[in-house]
Amino acid sequence: MATWSSERAGKESCHECGSVYEVTIHYFPIRDSDYFNCEVCGYEMRRWNDTESPGFKLVERGQSRKNETT
């Protein structure tokens, strides 16, 4: 699907593991419904149903609690 435009929206951190993502907002001519889960821990960071759709790029990996072994 072609985008109308895109813009950087800063950084967003996962509330669960602290991973940091660079966020870009993509503008579409039709509504997009989706969600984004943290790549490190799986926490749902964002859900949307809009013509504005965020894109996430991992820039700093946090601590995954799922994969911890003791």
mmCIF file of the N, C-alpha and C atoms, coordinates in Angstrom:
data_MODEL
# 
_entry.id   MODEL 
# 
loop_
_atom_site.group_PDB 
_atom_site.id 
_atom_site.type_symbol 
_atom_site.label_atom_id 
_atom_site.label_alt_id 
_atom_site.label_comp_id 
_atom_site.label_asym_id 
_atom_site.label_entity_id 
_atom_site.label_seq_id 
_atom_site.pdbx_PDB_ins_code 
_atom_site.Cartn_x 
_atom_site.Cartn_y 
_atom_site.Cartn_z 
_atom_site.occupancy 
_atom_site.B_iso_or_equiv 
_atom_site.pdbx_formal_charge 
_atom_site.auth_seq_id 
_atom_site.auth_comp_id 
_atom_site.auth_asym_id 
_atom_site.auth_atom_id 
_atom_site.pdbx_PDB_model_num 
ATOM 1   N N  . MET A 1 1  ? 0.843  -1.172  0.000  1.00 0.00 ? 1  MET A N  1 
ATOM 2   C CA . MET A 1 1  ? 0.000  0.000   0.000  1.00 0.00 ? 1  MET A CA 1 
ATOM 3   C C  . MET A 1 1  ? 0.892  1.239   0.000  1.00 0.00 ? 1  MET A C  1 
ATOM 4   N N  . ALA A 1 2  ? 0.613  2.166   -0.874 1.00 0.00 ? 2  ALA A N  1 
ATOM 5   C CA . ALA A 1 2  ? 1.404  3.394   -0.958 1.00 0.00 ? 2  ALA A CA 1 
ATOM 6   C C  . ALA A 1 2  ? 1.048  4.344   0.180  1.00 0.00 ? 2  ALA A C  1 
ATOM 7   N N  . THR A 1 3  ? 2.053  5.042   0.677  1.00 0.00 ? 3  THR A N  1 
ATOM 8   C CA . THR A 1 3  ? 1.807  6.033   1.729  1.00 0.00 ? 3  THR A CA 1 
ATOM 9   C C  . THR A 1 3  ? 1.697  7.417   1.112  1.00 0.00 ? 3  THR A C  1 
ATOM 10  N N  . TRP A 1 4  ? 0.960  8.290   1.778  1.00 0.00 ? 4  TRP A N  1 
ATOM 11  C CA . TRP A 1 4  ? 0.899  9.685   1.356  1.00 0.00 ? 4  TRP A CA 1 
ATOM 12  C C  . TRP A 1 4  ? 2.145  10.404  1.811  1.00 0.00 ? 4  TRP A C  1 
ATOM 13  N N  . SER A 1 5  ? 2.535  10.156  3.047  1.00 0.00 ? 5  SER A N  1 
ATOM 14  C CA . SER A 1 5  ? 3.741  10.777  3.586  1.00 0.00 ? 5  SER A CA 1 
ATOM 15  C C  . SER A 1 5  ? 4.141  10.070  4.873  1.00 0.00 ? 5  SER A C  1 
ATOM 16  N N  . SER A 1 6  ? 5.305  10.425  5.370  1.00 0.00 ? 6  SER A N  1 
ATOM 17  C CA . SER A 1 6  ? 5.812  9.863   6.626  1.00 0.00 ? 6  SER A CA 1 
ATOM 18  C C  . SER A 1 6  ? 6.527  10.963  7.389  1.00 0.00 ? 6  SER A C  1 
ATOM 19  N N  . GLU A 1 7  ? 6.583  10.801  8.703  1.00 0.00 ? 7  GLU A N  1 
ATOM 20  C CA . GLU A 1 7  ? 7.352  11.737  9.521  1.00 0.00 ? 7  GLU A CA 1 
ATOM 21  C C  . GLU A 1 7  ? 7.856  11.027  10.765 1.00 0.00 ? 7  GLU A C  1 
ATOM 22  N N  . ARG A 1 8  ? 9.024  11.442  11.212 1.00 0.00 ? 8  ARG A N  1 
ATOM 23  C CA . ARG A 1 8  ? 9.582  10.885  12.445 1.00 0.00 ? 8  ARG A CA 1 
ATOM 24  C C  . ARG A 1 8  ? 8.777  11.393  13.631 1.00 0.00 ? 8  ARG A C  1 
ATOM 25  N N  . ALA A 1 9  ? 8.563  10.500  14.588 1.00 0.00 ? 9  ALA A N  1 
ATOM 26  C CA . ALA A 1 9  ? 7.755  10.853  15.760 1.00 0.00 ? 9  ALA A CA 1 
ATOM 27  C C  . ALA A 1 9  ? 8.550  10.701  17.052 1.00 0.00 ? 9  ALA A C  1 
ATOM 28  N N  . GLY A 1 10 ? 9.864  10.618  16.956 1.00 0.00 ? 10 GLY A N  1 
ATOM 29  C CA . GLY A 1 10 ? 10.695 10.518  18.153 1.00 0.00 ? 10 GLY A CA 1 
ATOM 30  C C  . GLY A 1 10 ? 10.926 9.083   18.580 1.00 0.00 ? 10 GLY A C  1 
ATOM 31  N N  . LYS A 1 11 ? 11.177 8.907   19.863 1.00 0.00 ? 11 LYS A N  1 
ATOM 32  C CA . LYS A 1 11 ? 11.482 7.582   20.401 1.00 0.00 ? 11 LYS A CA 1 
ATOM 33  C C  . LYS A 1 11 ? 10.419 7.177   21.410 1.00 0.00 ? 11 LYS A C  1 
ATOM 34  N N  . GLU A 1 12 ? 10.232 5.867   21.524 1.00 0.00 ? 12 GLU A N  1 
ATOM 35  C CA . GLU A 1 12 ? 9.270  5.311   22.467 1.00 0.00 ? 12 GLU A CA 1 
ATOM 36  C C  . GLU A 1 12 ? 9.908  4.100   23.133 1.00 0.00 ? 12 GLU A C  1 
ATOM 37  N N  . SER A 1 13 ? 9.697  3.976   24.434 1.00 0.00 ? 13 SER A N  1 
ATOM 38  C CA . SER A 1 13 ? 10.279 2.864   25.196 1.00 0.00 ? 13 SER A CA 1 
ATOM 39  C C  . SER A 1 13 ? 9.213  1.856   25.573 1.00 0.00 ? 13 SER A C  1 
ATOM 40  N N  . CYS A 1 14 ? 9.603  0.598   25.594 1.00 0.00 ? 14 CYS A N  1 
ATOM 41  C CA . CYS A 1 14 ? 8.722  -0.471  26.055 1.00 0.00 ? 14 CYS A CA 1 
ATOM 42  C C  . CYS A 1 14 ? 8.574  -0.347  27.573 1.00 0.00 ? 14 CYS A C  1 
ATOM 43  N N  . HIS A 1 15 ? 7.343  -0.366  28.059 1.00 0.00 ? 15 HIS A N  1 
ATOM 44  C CA . HIS A 1 15 ? 7.087  -0.247  29.498 1.00 0.00 ? 15 HIS A CA 1 
ATOM 45  C C  . HIS A 1 15 ? 7.504  -1.500  30.258 1.00 0.00 ? 15 HIS A C  1 
ATOM 46  N N  . GLU A 1 16 ? 7.623  -2.614  29.554 1.00 0.00 ? 16 GLU A N  1 
ATOM 47  C CA . GLU A 1 16 ? 7.945  -3.885  30.204 1.00 0.00 ? 16 GLU A CA 1 
ATOM 48  C C  . GLU A 1 16 ? 9.448  -4.117  30.343 1.00 0.00 ? 16 GLU A C  1 
ATOM 49  N N  . CYS A 1 17 ? 10.215 -3.934  29.249 1.00 0.00 ? 17 CYS A N  1 
ATOM 50  C CA . CYS A 1 17 ? 11.639 -4.292  29.296 1.00 0.00 ? 17 CYS A CA 1 
ATOM 51  C C  . CYS A 1 17 ? 12.589 -3.109  29.089 1.00 0.00 ? 17 CYS A C  1 
ATOM 52  N N  . GLY A 1 18 ? 12.054 -1.955  28.693 1.00 0.00 ? 18 GLY A N  1 
ATOM 53  C CA . GLY A 1 18 ? 12.888 -0.774  28.520 1.00 0.00 ? 18 GLY A CA 1 
ATOM 54  C C  . GLY A 1 18 ? 13.535 -0.627  27.152 1.00 0.00 ? 18 GLY A C  1 
ATOM 55  N N  . SER A 1 19 ? 13.246 -1.524  26.211 1.00 0.00 ? 19 SER A N  1 
ATOM 56  C CA . SER A 1 19 ? 13.794 -1.379  24.857 1.00 0.00 ? 19 SER A CA 1 
ATOM 57  C C  . SER A 1 19 ? 13.334 -0.053  24.262 1.00 0.00 ? 19 SER A C  1 
ATOM 58  N N  . VAL A 1 20 ? 14.206 0.563   23.463 1.00 0.00 ? 20 VAL A N  1 
ATOM 59  C CA . VAL A 1 20 ? 13.904 1.870   22.878 1.00 0.00 ? 20 VAL A CA 1 
ATOM 60  C C  . VAL A 1 20 ? 13.744 1.713   21.367 1.00 0.00 ? 20 VAL A C  1 
ATOM 61  N N  . TYR A 1 21 ? 12.691 2.327   20.837 1.00 0.00 ? 21 TYR A N  1 
ATOM 62  C CA . TYR A 1 21 ? 12.380 2.272   19.412 1.00 0.00 ? 21 TYR A CA 1 
ATOM 63  C C  . TYR A 1 21 ? 12.307 3.677   18.836 1.00 0.00 ? 21 TYR A C  1 
ATOM 64  N N  . GLU A 1 22 ? 12.785 3.819   17.610 1.00 0.00 ? 22 GLU A N  1 
ATOM 65  C CA . GLU A 1 22 ? 12.575 5.040   16.840 1.00 0.00 ? 22 GLU A CA 1 
ATOM 66  C C  . GLU A 1 22 ? 11.238 4.851   16.126 1.00 0.00 ? 22 GLU A C  1 
ATOM 67  N N  . VAL A 1 23 ? 10.356 5.830   16.242 1.00 0.00 ? 23 VAL A N  1 
ATOM 68  C CA . VAL A 1 23 ? 9.009  5.710   15.686 1.00 0.00 ? 23 VAL A CA 1 
ATOM 69  C C  . VAL A 1 23 ? 8.849  6.649   14.495 1.00 0.00 ? 23 VAL A C  1 
ATOM 70  N N  . THR A 1 24 ? 8.307  6.112   13.417 1.00 0.00 ? 24 THR A N  1 
ATOM 71  C CA . THR A 1 24 ? 7.965  6.889   12.231 1.00 0.00 ? 24 THR A CA 1 
ATOM 72  C C  . THR A 1 24 ? 6.475  6.707   11.978 1.00 0.00 ? 24 THR A C  1 
ATOM 73  N N  . ILE A 1 25 ? 5.763  7.798   11.766 1.00 0.00 ? 25 ILE A N  1 
ATOM 74  C CA . ILE A 1 25 ? 4.340  7.732   11.458 1.00 0.00 ? 25 ILE A CA 1 
ATOM 75  C C  . ILE A 1 25 ? 4.174  7.772   9.944  1.00 0.00 ? 25 ILE A C  1 
ATOM 76  N N  . HIS A 1 26 ? 3.453  6.784   9.411  1.00 0.00 ? 26 HIS A N  1 
ATOM 77  C CA . HIS A 1 26 ? 3.152  6.699   7.983  1.00 0.00 ? 26 HIS A CA 1 
ATOM 78  C C  . HIS A 1 26 ? 1.680  7.057   7.800  1.00 0.00 ? 26 HIS A C  1 
ATOM 79  N N  . TYR A 1 27 ? 1.391  7.892   6.823  1.00 0.00 ? 27 TYR A N  1 
ATOM 80  C CA . TYR A 1 27 ? 0.023  8.326   6.546  1.00 0.00 ? 27 TYR A CA 1 
ATOM 81  C C  . TYR A 1 27 ? -0.482 7.603   5.302  1.00 0.00 ? 27 TYR A C  1 
ATOM 82  N N  . PHE A 1 28 ? -1.615 6.926   5.438  1.00 0.00 ? 28 PHE A N  1 
ATOM 83  C CA . PHE A 1 28 ? -2.200 6.138   4.357  1.00 0.00 ? 28 PHE A CA 1 
ATOM 84  C C  . PHE A 1 28 ? -3.530 6.742   3.906  1.00 0.00 ? 28 PHE A C  1 
ATOM 85  N N  . PRO A 1 29 ? -3.921 6.504   2.662  1.00 0.00 ? 29 PRO A N  1 
ATOM 86  C CA . PRO A 1 29 ? -5.208 7.013   2.180  1.00 0.00 ? 29 PRO A CA 1 
ATOM 87  C C  . PRO A 1 29 ? -6.401 6.238   2.746  1.00 0.00 ? 29 PRO A C  1 
ATOM 88  N N  . ILE A 1 30 ? -6.154 5.034   3.269  1.00 0.00 ? 30 ILE A N  1 
ATOM 89  C CA . ILE A 1 30 ? -7.222 4.240   3.883  1.00 0.00 ? 30 ILE A CA 1 
ATOM 90  C C  . ILE A 1 30 ? -6.786 3.789   5.271  1.00 0.00 ? 30 ILE A C  1 
ATOM 91  N N  . ARG A 1 31 ? -7.750 3.414   6.069  1.00 0.00 ? 31 ARG A N  1 
ATOM 92  C CA . ARG A 1 31 ? -7.520 3.010   7.459  1.00 0.00 ? 31 ARG A CA 1 
ATOM 93  C C  . ARG A 1 31 ? -6.705 1.713   7.526  1.00 0.00 ? 31 ARG A C  1 
ATOM 94  N N  . ASP A 1 32 ? -5.762 1.660   8.455  1.00 0.00 ? 32 ASP A N  1 
ATOM 95  C CA . ASP A 1 32 ? -4.952 0.470   8.721  1.00 0.00 ? 32 ASP A CA 1 
ATOM 96  C C  . ASP A 1 32 ? -5.222 0.040   10.156 1.00 0.00 ? 32 ASP A C  1 
ATOM 97  N N  . SER A 1 33 ? -5.461 -1.236  10.358 1.00 0.00 ? 33 SER A N  1 
ATOM 98  C CA . SER A 1 33 ? -5.715 -1.772  11.690 1.00 0.00 ? 33 SER A CA 1 
ATOM 99  C C  . SER A 1 33 ? -4.646 -2.811  11.993 1.00 0.00 ? 33 SER A C  1 
ATOM 100 N N  . ASP A 1 34 ? -3.872 -2.573  13.049 1.00 0.00 ? 34 ASP A N  1 
ATOM 101 C CA . ASP A 1 34 ? -2.771 -3.483  13.369 1.00 0.00 ? 34 ASP A CA 1 
ATOM 102 C C  . ASP A 1 34 ? -2.292 -3.204  14.790 1.00 0.00 ? 34 ASP A C  1 
ATOM 103 N N  . TYR A 1 35 ? -1.212 -3.853  15.173 1.00 0.00 ? 35 TYR A N  1 
ATOM 104 C CA . TYR A 1 35 ? -0.618 -3.644  16.490 1.00 0.00 ? 35 TYR A CA 1 
ATOM 105 C C  . TYR A 1 35 ? 0.875  -3.899  16.388 1.00 0.00 ? 35 TYR A C  1 
ATOM 106 N N  . PHE A 1 36 ? 1.617  -3.467  17.415 1.00 0.00 ? 36 PHE A N  1 
ATOM 107 C CA . PHE A 1 36 ? 3.054  -3.710  17.461 1.00 0.00 ? 36 PHE A CA 1 
ATOM 108 C C  . PHE A 1 36 ? 3.421  -4.266  18.822 1.00 0.00 ? 36 PHE A C  1 
ATOM 109 N N  . ASN A 1 37 ? 4.102  -5.411  18.816 1.00 0.00 ? 37 ASN A N  1 
ATOM 110 C CA . ASN A 1 37 ? 4.638  -6.010  20.034 1.00 0.00 ? 37 ASN A CA 1 
ATOM 111 C C  . ASN A 1 37 ? 6.138  -5.781  20.086 1.00 0.00 ? 37 ASN A C  1 
ATOM 112 N N  . CYS A 1 38 ? 6.653  -5.520  21.280 1.00 0.00 ? 38 CYS A N  1 
ATOM 113 C CA . CYS A 1 38 ? 8.091  -5.350  21.479 1.00 0.00 ? 38 CYS A CA 1 
ATOM 114 C C  . CYS A 1 38 ? 8.825  -6.576  20.946 1.00 0.00 ? 38 CYS A C  1 
ATOM 115 N N  . GLU A 1 39 ? 9.876  -6.357  20.187 1.00 0.00 ? 39 GLU A N  1 
ATOM 116 C CA . GLU A 1 39 ? 10.672 -7.449  19.618 1.00 0.00 ? 39 GLU A CA 1 
ATOM 117 C C  . GLU A 1 39 ? 11.451 -8.212  20.680 1.00 0.00 ? 39 GLU A C  1 
ATOM 118 N N  . VAL A 1 40 ? 11.690 -7.599  21.822 1.00 0.00 ? 40 VAL A N  1 
ATOM 119 C CA . VAL A 1 40 ? 12.509 -8.210  22.870 1.00 0.00 ? 40 VAL A CA 1 
ATOM 120 C C  . VAL A 1 40 ? 11.667 -9.046  23.827 1.00 0.00 ? 40 VAL A C  1 
ATOM 121 N N  . CYS A 1 41 ? 10.566 -8.475  24.335 1.00 0.00 ? 41 CYS A N  1 
ATOM 122 C CA . CYS A 1 41 ? 9.792  -9.173  25.368 1.00 0.00 ? 41 CYS A CA 1 
ATOM 123 C C  . CYS A 1 41 ? 8.379  -9.555  24.944 1.00 0.00 ? 41 CYS A C  1 
ATOM 124 N N  . GLY A 1 42 ? 7.900  -9.040  23.817 1.00 0.00 ? 42 GLY A N  1 
ATOM 125 C CA . GLY A 1 42 ? 6.571  -9.384  23.335 1.00 0.00 ? 42 GLY A CA 1 
ATOM 126 C C  . GLY A 1 42 ? 5.439  -8.513  23.856 1.00 0.00 ? 42 GLY A C  1 
ATOM 127 N N  . TYR A 1 43 ? 5.736  -7.525  24.691 1.00 0.00 ? 43 TYR A N  1 
ATOM 128 C CA . TYR A 1 43 ? 4.720  -6.629  25.248 1.00 0.00 ? 43 TYR A CA 1 
ATOM 129 C C  . TYR A 1 43 ? 4.053  -5.830  24.124 1.00 0.00 ? 43 TYR A C  1 
ATOM 130 N N  . GLU A 1 44 ? 2.719  -5.739  24.157 1.00 0.00 ? 44 GLU A N  1 
ATOM 131 C CA . GLU A 1 44 ? 2.015  -4.944  23.146 1.00 0.00 ? 44 GLU A CA 1 
ATOM 132 C C  . GLU A 1 44 ? 2.203  -3.465  23.453 1.00 0.00 ? 44 GLU A C  1 
ATOM 133 N N  . MET A 1 45 ? 2.960  -2.799  22.607 1.00 0.00 ? 45 MET A N  1 
ATOM 134 C CA . MET A 1 45 ? 3.277  -1.389  22.826 1.00 0.00 ? 45 MET A CA 1 
ATOM 135 C C  . MET A 1 45 ? 2.232  -0.453  22.234 1.00 0.00 ? 45 MET A C  1 
ATOM 136 N N  . ARG A 1 46 ? 1.636  -0.852  21.131 1.00 0.00 ? 46 ARG A N  1 
ATOM 137 C CA . ARG A 1 46 ? 0.694  0.053   20.469 1.00 0.00 ? 46 ARG A CA 1 
ATOM 138 C C  . ARG A 1 46 ? -0.281 -0.757  19.630 1.00 0.00 ? 46 ARG A C  1 
ATOM 139 N N  . ARG A 1 47 ? -1.534 -0.300  19.574 1.00 0.00 ? 47 ARG A N  1 
ATOM 140 C CA . ARG A 1 47 ? -2.583 -0.859  18.720 1.00 0.00 ? 47 ARG A CA 1 
ATOM 141 C C  . ARG A 1 47 ? -3.252 0.329   18.032 1.00 0.00 ? 47 ARG A C  1 
ATOM 142 N N  . TRP A 1 48 ? -3.582 0.188   16.742 1.00 0.00 ? 48 TRP A N  1 
ATOM 143 C CA . TRP A 1 48 ? -4.184 1.302   16.022 1.00 0.00 ? 48 TRP A CA 1 
ATOM 144 C C  . TRP A 1 48 ? -5.200 0.819   14.999 1.00 0.00 ? 48 TRP A C  1 
ATOM 145 N N  . ASN A 1 49 ? -6.105 1.725   14.662 1.00 0.00 ? 49 ASN A N  1 
ATOM 146 C CA . ASN A 1 49 ? -7.111 1.536   13.621 1.00 0.00 ? 49 ASN A CA 1 
ATOM 147 C C  . ASN A 1 49 ? -7.351 2.927   13.043 1.00 0.00 ? 49 ASN A C  1 
ATOM 148 N N  . ASP A 1 50 ? -6.459 3.342   12.143 1.00 0.00 ? 50 ASP A N  1 
ATOM 149 C CA . ASP A 1 50 ? -6.428 4.740   11.717 1.00 0.00 ? 50 ASP A CA 1 
ATOM 150 C C  . ASP A 1 50 ? -5.718 4.855   10.370 1.00 0.00 ? 50 ASP A C  1 
ATOM 151 N N  . THR A 1 51 ? -5.746 6.039   9.788  1.00 0.00 ? 51 THR A N  1 
ATOM 152 C CA . THR A 1 51 ? -4.970 6.303   8.568  1.00 0.00 ? 51 THR A CA 1 
ATOM 153 C C  . THR A 1 51 ? -3.528 6.665   8.904  1.00 0.00 ? 51 THR A C  1 
ATOM 154 N N  . GLU A 1 52 ? -3.244 6.868   10.200 1.00 0.00 ? 52 GLU A N  1 
ATOM 155 C CA . GLU A 1 52 ? -1.877 7.100   10.676 1.00 0.00 ? 52 GLU A CA 1 
ATOM 156 C C  . GLU A 1 52 ? -1.372 5.803   11.299 1.00 0.00 ? 52 GLU A C  1 
ATOM 157 N N  . SER A 1 53 ? -0.307 5.263   10.731 1.00 0.00 ? 53 SER A N  1 
ATOM 158 C CA . SER A 1 53 ? 0.215  3.972   11.170 1.00 0.00 ? 53 SER A CA 1 
ATOM 159 C C  . SER A 1 53 ? 1.668  4.121   11.616 1.00 0.00 ? 53 SER A C  1 
ATOM 160 N N  . PRO A 1 54 ? 1.980  3.755   12.872 1.00 0.00 ? 54 PRO A N  1 
ATOM 161 C CA . PRO A 1 54 ? 3.359  3.885   13.335 1.00 0.00 ? 54 PRO A CA 1 
ATOM 162 C C  . PRO A 1 54 ? 4.243  2.741   12.844 1.00 0.00 ? 54 PRO A C  1 
ATOM 163 N N  . GLY A 1 55 ? 5.496  3.054   12.591 1.00 0.00 ? 55 GLY A N  1 
ATOM 164 C CA . GLY A 1 55 ? 6.513  2.056   12.284 1.00 0.00 ? 55 GLY A CA 1 
ATOM 165 C C  . GLY A 1 55 ? 7.577  2.121   13.367 1.00 0.00 ? 55 GLY A C  1 
ATOM 166 N N  . PHE A 1 56 ? 8.065  0.984   13.819 1.00 0.00 ? 56 PHE A N  1 
ATOM 167 C CA . PHE A 1 56 ? 9.011  0.934   14.934 1.00 0.00 ? 56 PHE A CA 1 
ATOM 168 C C  . PHE A 1 56 ? 10.330 0.319   14.486 1.00 0.00 ? 56 PHE A C  1 
ATOM 169 N N  . LYS A 1 57 ? 11.445 0.955   14.869 1.00 0.00 ? 57 LYS A N  1 
ATOM 170 C CA . LYS A 1 57 ? 12.780 0.425   14.587 1.00 0.00 ? 57 LYS A CA 1 
ATOM 171 C C  . LYS A 1 57 ? 13.525 0.345   15.915 1.00 0.00 ? 57 LYS A C  1 
ATOM 172 N N  . LEU A 1 58 ? 13.947 -0.859  16.287 1.00 0.00 ? 58 LEU A N  1 
ATOM 173 C CA . LEU A 1 58 ? 14.659 -1.071  17.545 1.00 0.00 ? 58 LEU A CA 1 
ATOM 174 C C  . LEU A 1 58 ? 16.016 -0.376  17.496 1.00 0.00 ? 58 LEU A C  1 
ATOM 175 N N  . VAL A 1 59 ? 16.274 0.508   18.477 1.00 0.00 ? 59 VAL A N  1 
ATOM 176 C CA . VAL A 1 59 ? 17.555 1.214   18.525 1.00 0.00 ? 59 VAL A CA 1 
ATOM 177 C C  . VAL A 1 59 ? 18.352 0.884   19.781 1.00 0.00 ? 59 VAL A C  1 
ATOM 178 N N  . GLU A 1 60 ? 17.676 0.386   20.818 1.00 0.00 ? 60 GLU A N  1 
ATOM 179 C CA . GLU A 1 60 ? 18.375 -0.008  22.049 1.00 0.00 ? 60 GLU A CA 1 
ATOM 180 C C  . GLU A 1 60 ? 17.620 -1.157  22.700 1.00 0.00 ? 60 GLU A C  1 
ATOM 181 N N  . ARG A 1 61 ? 18.300 -2.271  22.818 1.00 0.00 ? 61 ARG A N  1 
ATOM 182 C CA . ARG A 1 61 ? 17.679 -3.482  23.360 1.00 0.00 ? 61 ARG A CA 1 
ATOM 183 C C  . ARG A 1 61 ? 17.605 -3.414  24.887 1.00 0.00 ? 61 ARG A C  1 
ATOM 184 N N  . GLY A 1 62 ? 16.419 -3.709  25.434 1.00 0.00 ? 62 GLY A N  1 
ATOM 185 C CA . GLY A 1 62 ? 16.227 -3.756  26.881 1.00 0.00 ? 62 GLY A CA 1 
ATOM 186 C C  . GLY A 1 62 ? 16.493 -5.161  27.409 1.00 0.00 ? 62 GLY A C  1 
ATOM 187 N N  . GLN A 1 63 ? 16.072 -5.404  28.632 1.00 0.00 ? 63 GLN A N  1 
ATOM 188 C CA . GLN A 1 63 ? 16.258 -6.705  29.274 1.00 0.00 ? 63 GLN A CA 1 
ATOM 189 C C  . GLN A 1 63 ? 14.980 -7.519  29.172 1.00 0.00 ? 63 GLN A C  1 
ATOM 190 N N  . SER A 1 64 ? 15.023 -8.623  28.434 1.00 0.00 ? 64 SER A N  1 
ATOM 191 C CA . SER A 1 64 ? 13.867 -9.504  28.309 1.00 0.00 ? 64 SER A CA 1 
ATOM 192 C C  . SER A 1 64 ? 13.739 -10.357 29.557 1.00 0.00 ? 64 SER A C  1 
ATOM 193 N N  . ARG A 1 65 ? 12.582 -10.340 30.171 1.00 0.00 ? 65 ARG A N  1 
ATOM 194 C CA . ARG A 1 65 ? 12.335 -11.164 31.358 1.00 0.00 ? 65 ARG A CA 1 
ATOM 195 C C  . ARG A 1 65 ? 11.934 -12.575 30.973 1.00 0.00 ? 65 ARG A C  1 
ATOM 196 N N  . LYS A 1 66 ? 11.423 -12.760 29.749 1.00 0.00 ? 66 LYS A N  1 
ATOM 197 C CA . LYS A 1 66 ? 11.001 -14.080 29.275 1.00 0.00 ? 66 LYS A CA 1 
ATOM 198 C C  . LYS A 1 66 ? 12.165 -15.057 29.185 1.00 0.00 ? 66 LYS A C  1 
ATOM 199 N N  . ASN A 1 67 ? 13.309 -14.574 28.731 1.00 0.00 ? 67 ASN A N  1 
ATOM 200 C CA . ASN A 1 67 ? 14.443 -15.447 28.444 1.00 0.00 ? 67 ASN A CA 1 
ATOM 201 C C  . ASN A 1 67 ? 15.433 -15.569 29.586 1.00 0.00 ? 67 ASN A C  1 
ATOM 202 N N  . GLU A 1 68 ? 15.088 -15.036 30.760 1.00 0.00 ? 68 GLU A N  1 
ATOM 203 C CA . GLU A 1 68 ? 16.011 -15.124 31.888 1.00 0.00 ? 68 GLU A CA 1 
ATOM 204 C C  . GLU A 1 68 ? 16.079 -16.554 32.400 1.00 0.00 ? 68 GLU A C  1 
ATOM 205 N N  . THR A 1 69 ? 17.279 -16.996 32.694 1.00 0.00 ? 69 THR A N  1 
ATOM 206 C CA . THR A 1 69 ? 17.464 -18.314 33.302 1.00 0.00 ? 69 THR A CA 1 
ATOM 207 C C  . THR A 1 69 ? 18.246 -18.135 34.586 1.00 0.00 ? 69 THR A C  1 
ATOM 208 N N  . THR A 1 70 ? 17.891 -18.921 35.594 1.00 0.00 ? 70 THR A N  1 
ATOM 209 C CA . THR A 1 70 ? 18.597 -18.808 36.871 1.00 0.00 ? 70 THR A CA 1 
ATOM 210 C C  . THR A 1 70 ? 19.224 -20.113 37.246 1.00 0.00 ? 70 THR A C  1 
# 
